[in-house]
């Protein structure tokens, strides 16, 4: 069977090159192998004498039965491999789970490559937003950008268990990875002979193997050596490698010179024989990483194989190394490492013999190749994605409390979720009704300078999750008034169910049904239609309060979980405002249900009685009589109406006023009160069940409009810096947790 093998090859300065030489010796037992390489003339003669080597221009997939790619971060060695792999599916040995380093340079190879497109493809809006907010160096440490090569493969091999953890973290799925250990043939080192050849026979040799660069923490190792063993004439520290970062390397040498450190050796690049000579001579190896992003470490396994004691911070190898949890422990470890640590060395050697046997590892690779080609299905990174229905705010931000809730929750989910989240909205285009991706809305809302988002009709996929986060009833839209009802009529939810989709709806309240007197004449009818449609869909419901849950249970729903709303505005610096007189605050859409008229009457009465107390009302004008609208728009001595304010200014009002007044006759939640509590405000609230449920003992309650006057007149602030409430990030995590548990 003909196999095309893609990899760096000797004499490339790459650990993958050395890995391939070892793997090929065993892989040739199962396949006729042809090596695909950028420039065959530059390949080491020993390799060319053993295998056929052709260029990428000569390669044709139809001439081979199997394709095996080695993928790492070095753009010089892997650019053509990557281009070929995404066009011709095969098996990929993913030596680095993070390909962000490779992607940062790929535009030099492919002028049509757009890093923003690649980030969006791998990490959606969350990744793209972080890309624009941070330097690429910072961003690249947190986002692997590897989805495209994975989803254009039949199988992915990783050598590290850390990669499995990372796959679970970023994609909630590790099934697309197959863990096969890095192969190593066991050897018996002759340390004394090697030390003699290096003229170091009377020394305890400490070595650092691997490319000299910041992530390997060579600077930190040097600092620790300077504070521990620099004056030990029997010890020597050898940096057994070269570098591609000349500035970093020169800084190390300058530090050695400035601190008069005599017992340090820097080698040049080592050929294979030289490398193994230093491994044989080494007593203690120091192998560190600033961050572990799933890279395979052949050097670490070589240290185990050559029976070196290894000082390491690799969490997956705690049982086989002298493990240090932080860099501050290194100085002590260097001084004491040779004291009774031979069992660690024996355990590490046994690991090589039992888990990294070359024939066993290669057989596992062969088995995966054959199994994957038998199926010939491209991999899927995401088991599921969340279709987030934001139909109302995507059409028009009504600046109501619910609209603000939806935006805050949407932002929190996009911020924290590594699940693939696709905001969608119901619309009609060219006479066709359906759900469409809301990429244009998200990009404009978050000021993302990115144009290649998706705004096409939603394509339903197996395993999708539908989450109706919004309040999708439009009183003024002539084509349809309920997105859910219209979507149900055209069979959208039947299609979801045929794809085994989980369906969730957030129900903020059903007040138009339970308190119809406060809403437009047809609101009750529309909400009954909406609730009946949801009953037919039979989803899982998320209620924001016990009251809403109770109301829903009265209408026969039983799959309900309460997840309270968040109460913070993200990263807002609040400015304290000094008021001359006691000043109270009322926040919410101006409507009969919220009883702002009763609050105003109370403050007018206080003014008439010569009691100094001011009122600030914040909220858009809603369903209220014209006389009251005119009153609010006029100037008054102790009452000020603000139609719209920024979130920052609203938080300043929360923290600076005497108390916030919640006088609603009925509510589904009462977000302004919870927000105000979060910022240390005091609450005066009508004594209704939902406020008791949400606020508990953290409020002063009044029974009716008459008692409101006495409460305000005699009120004494109990202001505190204590924050009450939860964050939107917590709310988002609880929702995502519920969704994941149900998968």
C-alpha positions in Angstrom: 0.0 0.0 0.0 1.4 3.4 -1.1 1.8 6.0 1.6 2.8 9.7 1.1 4.6 11.0 4.1 4.9 14.8 4.7 7.4 16.1 7.3 10.5 18.1 7.9 13.5 15.8 7.2 17.2 15.7 8.1 19.1 18.1 8.1 16.2 20.4 9.1 16.7 21.9 12.6 13.4 20.5 13.8 12.5 18.0 16.5 9.8 16.6 14.1 12.6 15.8 11.6 14.3 13.5 14.2 10.9 12.0 15.1 10.1 11.2 11.5 13.5 9.3 11.0 12.6 7.1 14.0 9.0 6.6 13.0 9.8 5.8 9.3 12.0 2.8 10.3 8.9 1.1 11.7 6.2 2.5 9.4 8.0 1.0 6.4 7.0 -2.4 7.8 3.4 -1.6 6.8 3.6 0.7 3.8 5.6 1.6 0.7 6.6 5.1 1.7 7.3 8.1 -0.5 8.5 11.3 1.3 7.1 14.6 0.1 9.5 17.5 0.8 10.0 21.1 -0.4 13.4 20.5 -1.9 14.5 16.9 -2.3 18.1 17.9 -3.1 18.5 19.2 0.4 17.5 16.0 2.2 20.2 14.1 4.0 21.7 11.4 1.8 21.0 8.6 4.4 17.3 9.4 4.0 17.4 9.6 0.2 19.2 6.3 0.1 16.4 4.6 2.0 13.2 6.3 0.7 11.9 7.8 -2.5 11.7 11.6 -2.0 9.7 13.9 -4.3 8.7 17.5 -4.3 5.3 19.0 -3.6 5.0 19.9 -7.3 5.5 16.2 -8.2 3.0 15.0 -5.6 -0.4 13.8 -6.9 -2.9 12.3 -4.4 -4.2 9.8 -6.9 -0.8 8.0 -6.8 -1.2 7.1 -3.1 -3.5 5.1 -1.0 -2.8 6.9 2.3 -1.6 10.4 3.2 0.2 11.1 6.5 1.0 14.7 7.5 3.2 16.0 10.3 2.0 19.5 11.4 3.8 21.9 13.7 4.3 25.7 14.1 7.4 26.4 12.0 6.2 28.2 8.9 9.4 27.3 7.0 8.9 23.6 7.4 5.1 23.3 7.5 3.6 25.8 5.0 3.4 23.4 2.1 2.3 20.6 4.3 -0.6 22.7 5.6 -1.7 23.8 2.1 -1.7 20.2 0.9 -3.4 18.8 4.0 -6.5 21.1 3.8 -6.9 20.2 0.1 -6.2 16.5 0.3 -7.6 14.9 3.5 -5.5 12.3 5.3 -4.2 11.6 8.7 -2.4 14.5 10.6 0.1 14.1 13.4 -0.6 17.3 15.3 2.7 17.9 17.1 1.4 21.3 18.5 -2.2 21.7 19.4 -1.8 25.5 19.1 -1.2 26.6 15.6 -1.4 30.3 16.4 2.3 30.8 15.8 2.1 29.2 12.4 -1.0 31.2 11.5 0.7 34.5 12.4 3.1 34.0 9.5 1.0 32.2 7.0 0.0 35.4 5.1 3.7 35.5 3.9 3.1 32.3 2.1 -0.5 32.8 0.9 -1.4 36.4 0.1 -5.1 35.5 0.0 -4.9 34.3 3.6 -6.8 36.5 6.2 -6.0 35.8 9.8 -9.4 37.3 10.9 -11.3 34.8 8.7 -9.2 32.0 10.3 -9.8 33.2 13.8 -13.6 33.5 13.2 -13.7 30.0 11.7 -12.0 28.5 14.7 -13.3 30.6 17.5 -16.3 32.6 16.3 -17.1 36.0 17.8 -15.4 35.3 21.1 -12.0 34.8 19.4 -12.5 37.6 17.0 -13.4 40.1 19.7 -10.3 39.1 21.8 -8.1 39.4 18.7 -9.1 43.1 18.2 -8.7 43.8 22.0 -5.2 42.4 22.5 -1.8 42.2 20.9 -1.4 39.1 18.8 1.3 37.7 21.1 -1.2 37.8 24.0 -4.1 36.5 21.9 -2.0 33.6 20.5 -1.4 32.2 23.9 -5.1 31.6 24.4 -6.5 30.6 21.0 -5.2 27.6 19.0 -6.6 28.5 15.6 -6.5 24.8 14.4 -10.0 24.0 13.4 -9.5 24.1 9.6 -6.8 21.4 9.4 -8.7 19.2 11.9 -11.9 19.4 9.9 -10.1 18.6 6.7 -8.7 15.4 8.0 -9.8 11.8 8.5 -7.9 11.4 11.7 -5.8 13.5 14.1 -3.0 12.0 16.2 -1.6 13.8 19.3 1.2 12.7 21.5 0.1 14.5 24.6 -2.8 14.1 27.0 -2.7 17.8 27.5 -4.0 18.2 23.9 -7.1 16.1 24.9 -7.7 18.5 27.8 -7.3 21.5 25.5 -9.7 20.0 23.0 -12.3 19.5 25.7 -11.8 23.1 26.9 -12.0 24.8 23.5 -14.4 22.5 21.7 -16.2 20.5 24.4 -15.1 17.5 22.4 -12.0 15.3 22.5 -13.3 12.5 20.3 -11.6 13.9 17.1 -8.2 13.3 18.7 -6.4 10.0 19.1 -3.7 9.9 21.7 -0.7 7.8 20.6 2.5 8.2 22.6 5.6 9.6 21.0 7.8 6.6 20.1 11.2 6.1 21.6 13.5 3.0 21.3 15.0 2.3 24.7 18.8 2.7 24.9 21.5 2.1 27.6 23.5 5.3 28.1 27.2 5.3 28.9 27.5 8.5 30.9 31.1 8.2 31.9 32.3 7.7 28.4 30.2 10.6 27.1 31.6 12.8 29.9 35.1 11.9 29.1 34.6 12.7 25.4 33.3 16.1 26.4 36.2 16.6 28.9 33.7 16.9 31.7 34.3 13.6 33.5 34.6 15.3 37.0 31.5 17.4 36.7 27.8 17.1 37.6 26.3 18.1 34.3 23.0 20.0 34.2 21.6 20.4 30.7 18.8 22.3 29.0 17.6 20.8 25.8 15.4 22.4 23.2 15.3 25.5 21.1 16.4 28.6 23.1 13.3 30.8 23.2 11.2 32.5 25.9 8.5 29.8 26.3 11.2 27.3 27.4 12.0 29.7 30.3 15.8 29.7 29.6 16.1 33.2 31.2 14.4 32.0 34.4 16.6 29.0 34.5 19.7 31.2 34.2 18.5 33.4 37.0 18.0 30.5 39.3 21.4 29.1 38.5 23.0 32.5 39.3 21.4 32.3 42.8 22.2 28.7 43.5 25.1 26.9 41.8 27.2 29.5 39.9 30.0 29.1 42.4 29.9 25.3 42.5 33.1 24.2 40.7 31.8 20.7 40.4 28.7 21.7 38.5 28.2 22.9 35.0 25.1 24.1 33.1 24.9 23.4 29.4 22.4 25.0 27.0 22.5 22.2 24.5 20.8 23.8 21.5 20.7 26.7 19.1 18.2 29.5 18.7 16.2 31.4 16.2 15.7 34.3 18.5 19.1 36.1 18.4 18.0 39.0 20.7 16.8 36.6 23.4 20.0 34.5 23.1 22.3 37.6 23.3 20.4 38.7 26.4 21.3 35.4 28.1 25.0 35.7 27.2 25.0 39.3 28.4 23.6 38.2 31.8 26.2 35.5 32.1 29.0 38.1 31.4 27.5 40.7 33.7 27.3 38.3 36.6 30.7 36.6 36.0 29.1 33.1 35.8 31.9 30.7 34.8 30.3 27.3 34.9 27.9 27.8 31.9 28.4 26.5 28.3 26.3 27.5 25.3 26.6 25.0 22.4 25.9 25.7 18.8 23.3 23.8 16.9 23.9 20.1 17.5 23.8 17.3 14.9 22.2 14.0 15.8 25.4 12.4 17.1 26.3 15.5 19.2 22.8 15.8 20.6 22.9 12.2 21.8 26.4 12.6 23.3 25.1 15.5 25.5 22.1 13.4 26.5 24.3 10.5 27.5 26.6 12.8 29.5 23.8 14.7 31.3 23.0 14.0 35.0 20.1 16.5 35.5 18.0 18.0 32.8 15.9 21.2 33.3 12.9 21.2 31.0 10.4 24.0 31.6 7.6 25.7 29.7 5.9 29.1 30.5 2.7 27.6 29.1 1.8 24.1 28.1 -0.3 24.2 25.0 -0.2 20.6 24.0 3.2 20.5 22.3 4.9 17.2 22.1 8.4 17.2 23.7 10.8 14.7 22.2 13.6 16.2 24.2 11.8 15.4 27.5 11.4 11.8 26.4 15.0 11.6 25.4 15.9 12.8 28.9 13.9 10.0 30.4 15.4 7.5 27.9 19.0 8.6 28.8 18.2 8.2 32.5 18.6 11.9 33.4 16.9 13.2 36.4 14.5 15.8 35.0 13.4 19.0 36.8 10.1 20.0 35.1 6.8 21.9 35.4 5.0 19.6 32.9 1.9 18.7 34.8 1.3 15.5 32.8 4.6 14.1 33.9 4.6 14.7 37.7 5.3 11.1 38.5 8.4 11.0 36.3 10.1 14.2 37.1 11.2 16.4 40.0 8.1 18.5 39.6 8.1 22.2 40.5 4.9 24.1 40.7 6.3 27.5 40.2 9.6 29.0 39.1 10.6 30.1 42.6 11.1 26.5 43.5 13.8 26.0 40.9 16.6 27.4 43.0 16.0 25.0 45.8 15.5 22.1 43.3 18.9 22.7 41.7 20.6 22.5 45.1 18.9 19.4 46.3 17.9 17.4 43.2 20.6 14.7 43.5 19.4 13.7 47.0 17.6 10.3 46.8 15.7 10.8 43.5 16.8 7.6 41.7 13.3 6.2 41.9 12.1 9.1 39.7 14.7 8.2 37.1 13.7 4.5 37.2 10.0 5.4 36.8 10.7 7.6 33.8 12.8 4.9 32.1 10.1 2.4 32.7 7.6 4.7 31.1 9.8 4.8 27.9 10.0 1.0 27.9 6.3 0.3 28.5 4.4 3.2 26.8 6.7 4.4 24.1 7.8 1.2 22.4 8.4 2.1 18.8 6.7 -0.9 17.2 3.7 -0.6 19.5 3.3 3.1 18.8 3.7 2.6 15.1 1.2 -0.2 15.1 -1.3 2.2 16.8 -0.7 4.8 14.1 -1.2 2.1 11.4 -4.4 1.0 13.0 -5.8 4.6 13.1 -4.8 5.2 9.5 -6.7 2.1 8.3 -9.7 2.7 10.5 -10.0 6.3 9.4 -9.6 5.6 5.7 -12.2 2.9 6.0 -14.7 5.5 7.1 -13.3 8.3 5.0 -15.3 10.9 7.0 -13.8 14.3 7.7 -13.7 15.1 11.4 -16.0 17.4 13.2 -14.6 19.6 15.9 -17.8 20.8 17.5 -20.4 18.2 18.6 -22.9 21.0 18.8 -23.4 24.7 18.4 -25.8 27.1 20.1 -28.3 28.9 17.9 -29.0 32.0 20.0 -32.3 33.6 19.0 -32.1 37.4 19.4 -34.9 38.2 17.0 -36.3 41.3 18.9 -33.1 43.2 19.6 -31.6 42.3 16.2 -34.6 44.0 14.6 -35.0 47.0 17.0 -33.4 47.7 20.4 -36.5 49.0 22.2 -34.3 50.0 25.2 -36.6 48.2 27.6 -35.4 46.2 30.6 -35.7 42.9 28.8 -33.8 44.3 25.8 -31.0 45.3 28.2 -31.1 41.9 29.8 -30.8 40.2 26.5 -27.8 42.3 25.4 -26.0 41.7 28.7 -26.6 38.0 28.6 -25.6 37.8 25.0 -22.4 39.7 25.6 -21.6 37.4 28.6 -22.2 34.2 26.6 -20.1 35.4 23.7 -17.3 36.5 26.1 -17.0 33.2 28.1 -18.2 30.4 25.8 -15.8 28.3 23.8 -18.8 26.5 22.4 -19.7 27.6 18.9 -22.4 30.3 19.5 -24.3 31.6 16.5 -26.7 34.5 17.2 -29.7 34.3 14.8 -32.9 36.2 14.2 -36.2 35.6 12.4 -36.8 37.7 9.3 -38.4 37.8 5.9 -36.2 38.1 2.8 -37.4 38.0 -0.8 -40.8 36.9 0.4 -39.3 34.0 2.4 -39.6 33.8 6.2 -36.9 32.0 8.3 -34.1 32.3 10.7 -30.9 34.1 9.6 -27.5 34.4 11.1 -27.1 37.8 12.9 -23.5 38.4 12.1 -24.1 41.9 10.8 -25.8 42.8 14.1 -23.1 41.3 16.3 -20.3 43.0 14.3 -21.9 46.4 14.4 -23.0 46.1 18.0 -19.4 45.1 19.2 -17.7 47.5 16.7 -15.8 44.6 15.2 -14.1 45.8 12.0 -14.8 42.4 10.3 -16.8 42.0 7.1 -16.8 38.2 6.5 -19.4 37.2 9.1 -22.3 35.1 8.1 -25.8 36.6 7.5 -27.3 33.9 5.4 -30.2 31.6 6.2 -29.6 29.2 9.1 -28.6 25.7 8.0 -29.7 23.3 10.7 -27.1 20.7 11.6 -27.2 17.5 13.7 -26.7 18.2 17.4 -27.6 21.9 17.2 -28.9 23.6 20.3 -31.6 26.3 20.0 -31.8 28.8 22.8 -34.5 31.5 22.6 -33.0 34.2 24.8 -35.1 37.1 23.5 -38.7 38.2 24.0 -39.8 37.6 20.4 -43.1 39.4 20.1 -43.4 42.5 17.9 -46.4 44.7 18.5 -45.7 47.0 15.6 -44.2 44.8 12.9 -46.8 44.2 10.1 -45.5 41.0 8.6 -45.4 39.0 11.8 -45.8 39.6 15.5 -44.4 36.5 17.0 -41.1 35.0 15.6 -41.6 31.7 17.4 -45.2 31.3 16.2 -44.2 32.1 12.6 -41.2 29.8 12.8 -43.3 27.0 14.1 -45.8 27.5 11.3 -43.1 27.0 8.6 -41.8 23.9 10.3 -38.6 25.3 11.6 -38.9 23.5 15.0 -39.8 20.2 13.3 -36.6 20.4 11.3 -34.7 21.1 14.5 -36.2 18.0 16.2 -35.4 15.9 13.1 -31.7 16.8 13.7 -31.9 15.7 17.4 -31.7 19.3 18.5 -32.1 20.4 22.1 -34.5 23.4 22.4 -34.5 25.9 25.3 -36.4 29.1 25.9 -35.9 31.8 28.5 -39.2 33.1 29.8 -38.7 36.5 31.5 -42.4 36.7 32.5 -45.9 36.1 31.2 -47.3 39.4 32.6 -49.5 40.2 29.6 -51.4 37.0 30.5 -51.4 37.3 34.3 -51.9 41.1 34.4 -53.4 42.0 31.0 -54.8 45.4 32.3 -51.3 46.9 32.0 -50.6 45.9 28.3 -52.0 46.7 24.8 -55.4 45.2 24.1 -54.0 42.4 21.9 -50.9 41.6 24.0 -52.7 38.9 26.0 -53.9 37.2 22.9 -50.4 37.3 21.3 -48.8 35.9 24.5 -51.3 33.1 24.8 -50.5 32.2 21.2 -46.8 32.3 22.0 -47.1 30.2 25.1 -49.3 27.7 23.3 -46.7 27.5 20.5 -44.0 26.8 23.1 -46.1 24.1 24.7 -46.3 22.4 21.3 -42.6 22.7 20.8 -42.0 21.1 24.3 -38.7 22.7 25.1 -36.8 23.1 28.4 -37.6 26.4 30.0 -35.4 28.8 31.9 -37.2 31.1 34.3 -35.6 34.1 35.9 -37.6 34.0 39.2 -39.7 31.7 41.3 -42.8 33.8 40.4 -42.3 33.2 36.7 -41.8 29.5 37.4 -45.0 29.4 39.4 -46.9 31.2 36.6 -45.6 28.7 34.0 -46.5 25.7 36.1 -50.0 27.1 36.3 -50.1 26.7 32.5 -48.9 23.1 32.6 -45.1 23.4 32.1 -42.9 21.2 34.2 -39.4 21.3 32.6 -38.2 24.5 34.2 -35.0 25.7 35.9 -34.6 29.0 37.6 -31.4 30.9 36.7 -31.4 34.4 38.0 -30.2 37.4 36.0 -26.9 39.0 36.3 -26.7 42.4 38.0 -23.4 44.0 37.0 -22.4 46.2 34.1 -19.1 44.9 32.8 -15.9 46.8 33.8 -17.6 50.2 34.4 -15.9 52.6 36.7 -18.5 54.3 38.8 -18.3 58.0 39.7 -19.9 59.2 42.9 -22.3 62.1 42.6 -22.9 64.5 45.5 -26.5 65.7 45.8 -27.5 68.8 47.9 -30.7 67.1 49.2 -31.8 63.5 49.8 -32.3 62.1 46.3 -34.2 59.0 45.4 -34.2 57.1 42.1 -36.8 55.3 40.0 -35.7 53.3 37.0 -37.9 51.6 34.3 -40.0 52.1 31.3 -42.7 54.8 32.1 -45.9 52.8 32.3 -48.9 52.2 34.5 -47.6 48.9 35.8 -44.5 50.4 37.2 -46.4 53.0 39.2 -44.2 56.0 38.5 -47.3 58.2 38.8 -47.7 57.1 42.5 -44.0 57.8 43.2 -44.4 61.3 41.6 -47.5 62.1 43.7 -45.6 61.1 46.8 -42.8 63.6 46.1 -45.2 66.4 45.1 -46.9 65.9 48.5 -43.5 66.0 50.3 -42.7 69.2 48.5 -46.0 70.8 49.5 -45.2 69.9 53.1 -41.8 71.6 52.9 -39.9 68.3 53.1 -36.8 68.4 51.0 -36.4 65.2 49.0 -35.7 64.9 45.3 -36.7 62.3 42.7 -34.8 61.2 39.6 -36.8 59.1 37.1 -35.0 57.2 34.4 -36.7 55.3 31.6 -38.2 55.6 28.1 -41.8 56.7 27.7 -44.2 53.7 27.4 -47.9 53.1 27.9 -49.0 56.0 30.1 -51.5 58.8 29.7 -50.6 62.0 27.8 -51.0 64.2 30.9 -48.3 62.3 32.7 -46.0 62.4 29.7 -46.4 66.2 29.6 -45.8 66.5 33.3 -42.5 64.5 33.0 -41.3 66.7 30.1 -41.7 69.9 32.1 -39.2 71.2 34.7 -39.9 70.7 38.3 -38.2 71.8 41.6 -37.7 68.3 43.1 -38.4 65.9 40.2 -36.2 65.3 37.3 -36.9 63.0 34.3 -34.1 61.5 32.2 -35.3 59.6 29.2 -32.0 57.8 28.4 -28.8 57.6 30.3 -25.6 55.7 29.7 -24.9 52.5 31.7 -22.0 54.3 33.4 -24.1 57.2 34.6 -26.9 54.9 35.7 -24.5 53.0 37.9 -23.3 56.3 39.3 -26.9 57.1 40.2 -27.3 53.7 41.8 -24.3 54.2 44.0 -25.0 57.9 44.8 -28.7 58.2 45.5 -30.4 57.7 48.9 -32.4 54.7 47.6 -34.0 53.3 44.5 -37.8 53.0 44.6 -39.5 49.9 43.0 -43.2 50.6 43.1 -44.4 48.2 40.4 -47.8 46.5 40.9 -46.4 43.4 39.2 -43.1 42.2 37.8 -41.4 39.2 36.3 -38.1 40.0 38.0 -37.1 43.6 38.9 -33.6 44.0 37.3 -33.0 47.6 38.2 -33.3 46.8 41.9 -30.8 43.9 41.6 -28.4 46.1 39.6 -28.7 48.8 42.2 -28.0 46.3 45.0 -24.9 45.2 43.2 -23.6 48.8 43.3 -24.4 49.2 47.0 -27.8 51.0 46.7 -30.6 50.7 49.2 -34.0 49.6 48.0 -37.6 50.7 48.8 -39.9 48.1 47.2 -43.6 47.4 47.0 -44.4 44.2 49.0 -45.1 41.8 46.2 -43.9 38.2 46.0 -41.3 38.6 43.2 -39.5 41.4 45.1 -39.5 39.3 48.3 -38.1 36.4 46.3 -35.4 38.5 44.5 -34.5 41.0 47.3 -35.2 39.1 50.4 -34.2 41.1 53.5 -32.2 43.5 51.4 -35.0 46.0 51.0 -37.5 48.2 52.9 -41.1 47.2 51.8 -44.3 49.2 51.6 -47.8 47.8 51.2 -49.6 50.3 48.9 -49.4 53.8 47.4 -50.6 55.4 50.6 -47.9 53.8 52.7 -45.3 54.8 50.2 -45.5 58.4 51.4 -44.8 57.5 55.0 -42.0 55.2 54.0 -40.2 57.9 52.0 -40.9 60.6 54.6 -39.4 58.6 57.4 -36.7 56.7 55.4 -33.2 56.5 56.8 -30.6 55.2 54.5 -28.8 52.0 55.3 -26.3 52.4 52.5 -23.4 49.9 52.5 -20.5 49.0 50.2 -21.6 45.4 50.3 -22.5 44.1 46.8 -25.5 41.9 46.6 -26.3 39.9 43.5 -24.5 37.8 40.8 -22.6 38.7 37.7 -23.7 38.2 34.1 -20.7 35.9 33.7 -22.2 33.6 36.4 -25.6 33.6 34.7 -24.0 32.8 31.4 -22.0 29.9 32.9 -25.1 28.5 34.6 -26.9 28.5 31.3 -24.1 26.9 29.4 -23.6 24.4 32.2 -27.3 23.4 31.8 -26.9 23.0 28.1 -23.8 20.9 28.4 -25.2 18.6 31.0 -28.1 17.9 28.7 -26.0 17.0 25.7 
